[in-house]
Amino acid sequence: AILFVITLLACEGDYKDKKQLSRKDGAPFAEGKNINLKYIDSGKVVTNLLAPVLWDYSNFDFPFREFPSGVEVHFWDEEKESIVTSDYAVQYEDTNIIDLRRNVVLITSDSLVLKASQLYWDQKNQWVFTDQPYQIKFKDGSYNDGARFDSSEDFTNFISRKNQGVQIIDKTKT
């Protein structure tokens, strides 16, 4: 009986470790295809994420979700729609940072168009930034080409480094 109890206790372990052992090294916890995820607040759809493939690595010590075939995300704020697309994306669960890569395009509801090879979005701090070249075109025709930038997610607080562009100034408002 004592031998049986020792054997039973020796086999006990953390359930998470057992699940990890049953998978190949580096394998995702879950996989999804043709993802159409909607976030609803107060009865209204405020975000819609579309992705051909999702790999969920929430079983890792530093959990994340990977979108190897890209994403298309629609955001609505008071009936105004903004869209961001990229050919690849990673959402880090613990830090609430989304890393968008390759052919990143953001079109805001007020017709701002941002193009970059990589863009980070810090959801918690409502901040976007990149250390890669980017281009922003504004509704009025002005534009900014730069090496990197930091900005609030609504682009009201924008800091650009090593940039050039054209700024159109309305003299009637001065």
Salt bridges, closest charged atoms under 4 A:
GLU72 OE2 - HIS74 NE2 2.58
GLU81 OE2 - HIS74 ND1 2.52
GLU93 OE1 - ARG65 NH2 3.50
ASP99 OD2 - ARG101 NH2 2.72
ASP150 OD2 - ARG161 NH1 2.84
